[in-house]
Every structure is written in structure tokens, then in C-alpha cells.
Amino acid sequence: MLKQYKEAIEKSNIISKTDTKGIITFVNDEFCKISGYSKEELLGKNHNIVRHPDVPSENFKFLWDT
């Protein structure tokens, strides 16, 4: 049953995981579809790679500082 919940969540949500420095350590297939990047292009990169250029980086300072 837990496996079914995991599959349902991964197919209906975009999911990314980073380390404490903002380096992407996991993305699901939906995240790749939305971002337009492959897993290989995302893993090991800073999460800023998917930040829209119109959004100031200062908006994310609090997020990364917590």
C-alpha cells in the first residue's frame, strides 16, 4: 500500500530534493517534464537552474538560509 501512495504522489506532483547547499540530489519524472530538463541535466546542479529569470534571486535567500 505504501508503494502505491508513493507512486501516486510521484505521478501527480513535481518533486525535487536538494542538499543544504541547494544542489539537486533527486527529481521525479514530472519535475523533468515541467522543467524541460532531463534527470542527468539536473542532478548535481544548483536548484537555481530552474528559477525563472524574472524572479530575483533575493526572493529565495530566506528559503536557502533556513
C-alpha positions in Angstrom: 0.0 0.0 0.0 2.8 2.4 0.8 4.3 1.8 -2.6 1.0 2.7 -4.2 0.9 6.0 -2.3 4.5 6.8 -3.3 3.7 6.1 -7.0 0.5 8.3 -6.8 2.4 11.2 -5.3 5.3 11.0 -7.7 3.0 10.9 -10.7 0.8 13.8 -9.6 3.3 16.2 -8.2 6.6 17.7 -9.2 9.3 16.7 -6.7 12.9 17.8 -6.2 15.2 17.3 -3.4 18.4 19.3 -2.6 21.2 19.1 -0.2 21.8 22.0 2.3 23.7 24.0 -0.4 20.9 23.8 -2.9 22.4 21.1 -5.1 19.8 18.9 -6.7 20.0 15.3 -5.4 16.7 13.9 -6.7 14.0 14.8 -9.2 11.0 12.8 -10.3 9.8 12.4 -13.9 7.1 15.1 -13.6 9.7 17.6 -12.4 11.7 16.8 -15.5 8.7 17.2 -17.8 7.8 20.6 -16.3 11.3 21.9 -16.2 12.3 20.7 -19.7 15.5 19.2 -18.3 16.5 15.5 -18.1 17.5 14.0 -14.7 21.1 13.9 -15.9 21.0 17.6 -16.6 19.5 18.4 -13.2 21.3 16.1 -10.7 24.3 17.7 -9.2 23.3 21.2 -10.4 22.2 24.2 -8.2 18.4 24.4 -7.9 18.7 27.9 -9.4 18.9 26.2 -12.8 15.1 26.0 -12.8 14.5 29.5 -11.4 12.6 31.8 -13.8 14.9 34.7 -14.8 12.3 37.3 -13.9 12.3 36.1 -10.2 15.0 37.9 -8.2 17.4 35.6 -6.5 16.9 37.5 -3.3 13.4 36.0 -3.1 15.0 32.7 -2.4 17.5 33.8 0.2 15.2 33.1 3.1 14.4 29.7 1.7 18.0 28.6 1.4 19.0 30.2 4.7 16.5 28.0 6.7 
